[in-house]
Amino acid sequence: MKNVAWFLFGIISGFVAAHFMNKDPRGHELLASIDSRISGFTGTMSEAYHAEVARETND
């Protein structure tokens, strides 16, 4: 139970820190950069998945 409490504390602390970072213009820029990298990665993974599904259905 103690580990779950620490885990939840860590997640909540991360959200609070991100909220305060987003208020600062430099922090907002950093978070926007991270978001664009994550979006690019997930977009690439999605395209690869859909290409693989299309290849399997054509076989």
N, CA and C of each residue as an Amber inpcrd file, in Angstrom:
protein
   177
   0.8250000  -1.1990000   0.0000000   0.0000000   0.0000000   0.0000000
   0.8690000   1.2620000   0.0000000   1.9970000   1.1640000   0.6940000
   2.9130000   2.3040000   0.7690000   3.4630000   2.6470000  -0.6220000
   3.7630000   1.6120000  -1.4100000   4.2870000   1.8410000  -2.7600000
   3.2550000   2.5330000  -3.6470000   2.0010000   2.1770000  -3.5080000
   0.9340000   2.8070000  -4.2900000   0.8220000   4.2800000  -3.9270000
   0.9390000   4.5860000  -2.6520000   0.8660000   5.9830000  -2.2100000
   2.0190000   6.7910000  -2.7990000   3.2300000   6.2330000  -2.7970000
   4.3720000   6.9380000  -3.3810000   4.1950000   7.1150000  -4.8920000
   3.6520000   6.0910000  -5.5450000   3.4040000   6.1710000  -6.9830000
   2.4200000   7.2930000  -7.3030000   1.3140000   7.3430000  -6.5710000
   0.3160000   8.3930000  -6.7800000   0.8900000   9.7680000  -6.4540000
   1.6900000   9.8610000  -5.4120000   2.3430000  11.1200000  -5.0610000
   3.2510000  11.5930000  -6.2000000   3.9740000  10.6760000  -6.8030000
   4.8590000  11.0130000  -7.9180000   4.0930000  11.5040000  -9.1310000
   3.0000000  10.8560000  -9.4480000   2.1890000  11.2700000 -10.5980000
   1.5700000  12.6390000 -10.3530000   1.0190000  12.8420000  -9.1840000
   0.4050000  14.1330000  -8.8560000   1.4580000  15.2340000  -8.8610000
   2.6280000  14.9500000  -8.3010000   3.7100000  15.9410000  -8.2980000
   4.1380000  16.2960000  -9.7180000   4.1710000  15.3210000 -10.5900000
   4.5260000  15.5670000 -11.9870000   3.5230000  16.4710000 -12.6760000
   2.2520000  16.2430000 -12.4350000   1.2290000  17.1030000 -13.0270000
   1.3080000  18.5320000 -12.4950000   1.5630000  18.6540000 -11.2060000
   1.6870000  19.9960000 -10.6120000   2.9020000  20.7070000 -11.1920000
   4.0260000  20.0090000 -11.2980000   5.2380000  20.6130000 -11.8610000
   5.0070000  21.0290000 -13.3170000   4.3460000  20.1800000 -14.1040000
   4.0710000  20.5110000 -15.5010000   3.1450000  21.7230000 -15.5960000
   2.1980000  21.8190000 -14.6850000   1.2860000  22.9650000 -14.6850000
   2.0510000  24.2690000 -14.4500000   2.9520000  24.2650000 -13.4720000
   3.7340000  25.4700000 -13.1990000   4.7290000  25.7670000 -14.3170000
   5.2850000  24.7220000 -14.9200000   6.2040000  24.9330000 -16.0540000
   5.4660000  25.5550000 -17.2320000   4.2250000  25.1480000 -17.4370000
   3.4480000  25.6380000 -18.5650000   3.1180000  27.1210000 -18.4210000
   3.1110000  27.6360000 -17.1990000   2.8260000  29.0570000 -16.9810000
   3.9900000  29.9420000 -17.4350000   5.2110000  29.4270000 -17.3430000
   6.4020000  30.1650000 -17.7420000   6.5690000  30.0440000 -19.2640000
   6.8780000  31.1300000 -19.9670000   7.0290000  31.0420000 -21.4360000
   8.0870000  30.0230000 -21.8750000   9.2080000  29.9620000 -21.1620000
  10.2470000  28.9790000 -21.5230000   9.7690000  27.5610000 -21.2560000
   9.0710000  27.3730000 -20.1560000   8.5210000  26.0600000 -19.8440000
   7.4580000  25.6470000 -20.8460000   6.6450000  26.6170000 -21.2500000
   5.6050000  26.3510000 -22.2530000   6.2500000  25.9010000 -23.5650000
   7.3490000  26.5550000 -23.9390000   8.0760000  26.1920000 -25.1540000
   8.6380000  24.7710000 -25.0430000   9.2040000  24.4540000 -23.8850000
   9.7680000  23.1310000 -23.6610000   8.6870000  22.0580000 -23.7460000
   7.5640000  22.2870000 -23.0800000   6.4820000  21.3040000 -23.1110000
   5.8990000  21.1580000 -24.5160000   5.8300000  22.2460000 -25.2770000
   5.3480000  22.1740000 -26.6620000   6.3150000  21.3500000 -27.5130000
   7.6060000  21.5090000 -27.2700000   8.6130000  20.7380000 -28.0000000
   8.4910000  19.2480000 -27.6900000   8.3280000  18.9310000 -26.4230000
   8.1670000  17.5310000 -26.0190000   6.8960000  16.9520000 -26.6250000
   5.8230000  17.7400000 -26.6180000   4.5530000  17.2750000 -27.1820000
   4.6780000  16.9960000 -28.6760000   5.3950000  17.8620000 -29.4010000
   5.5430000  17.6480000 -30.8420000   6.3820000  16.4000000 -31.1220000
   7.3910000  16.1390000 -30.2960000   8.1970000  14.9240000 -30.4710000
   7.3660000  13.6830000 -30.2160000   6.5560000  13.7260000 -29.1690000
   5.7000000  12.5720000 -28.8570000   4.6770000  12.3610000 -29.9710000
   4.0970000  13.4470000 -30.4740000   3.1200000  13.3330000 -31.5610000
   3.7690000  12.7560000 -32.8130000   4.9860000  13.1820000 -33.1140000
   5.7010000  12.6400000 -34.2670000   5.9700000  11.1590000 -34.1120000
   6.3880000  10.7580000 -32.9280000   6.6650000   9.3480000 -32.6600000
   5.4100000   8.5000000 -32.7790000   4.3180000   8.9470000 -32.1470000
   3.0850000   8.1640000 -32.2010000   2.5170000   8.1320000 -33.6190000
   2.7020000   9.2160000 -34.3620000   2.2550000   9.2320000 -35.7530000
   3.0250000   8.2230000 -36.5950000   4.3290000   8.1590000 -36.3960000
   5.1610000   7.2010000 -37.1220000   4.7830000   5.7700000 -36.7580000
   4.5610000   5.5210000 -35.4700000   4.1740000   4.1750000 -35.0380000
   2.8100000   3.7870000 -35.6140000   1.8940000   4.7420000 -35.6550000
   0.5650000   4.4750000 -36.2010000   0.6480000   4.1510000 -37.6910000
   1.4390000   4.9160000 -38.4240000   1.6050000   4.6500000 -39.8630000
   2.2090000   3.2680000 -40.0960000   3.2190000   2.9130000 -39.3050000
   3.8540000   1.6020000 -39.4460000   2.8590000   0.4850000 -39.1260000
   2.0510000   0.6720000 -38.1020000   1.0530000  -0.3310000 -37.7380000
   0.0360000  -0.5090000 -38.8610000  -0.4650000   0.6000000 -39.3850000
  -1.4640000   0.5110000 -40.4510000  -0.8670000  -0.0870000 -41.7280000
   0.3940000   0.2120000 -42.0060000   1.0500000  -0.4010000 -43.1680000
   1.1820000  -1.9040000 -42.9720000   1.5140000  -2.3350000 -41.7670000
   1.6500000  -3.7630000 -41.4790000   0.2950000  -4.4580000 -41.5780000
  -0.7510000  -3.8470000 -41.0770000  -2.0940000  -4.4280000 -41.1740000
  -2.5030000  -4.5420000 -42.6420000  -2.2350000  -3.4980000 -43.4040000
  -2.5880000  -3.5340000 -44.8330000  -1.7910000  -4.6270000 -45.5610000
  -0.5300000  -4.8130000 -45.1940000   0.2960000  -5.8310000 -45.8190000
  -0.2320000  -7.2200000 -45.4680000  -0.6670000  -7.4110000 -44.2040000
  -1.1760000  -8.7190000 -43.7910000  -2.4990000  -9.0300000 -44.4750000
  -3.3510000  -8.0300000 -44.6910000  -4.6310000  -8.3110000 -45.3370000
  -4.4610000  -8.5910000 -46.8210000  -3.3840000  -8.0920000 -47.4200000
  -3.1330000  -8.3480000 -48.8370000  -2.4840000  -9.6920000 -49.0780000
  -1.9210000 -10.3010000 -48.0440000  -1.2690000 -11.6100000 -48.1930000
  -2.2390000 -12.7200000 -48.2520000
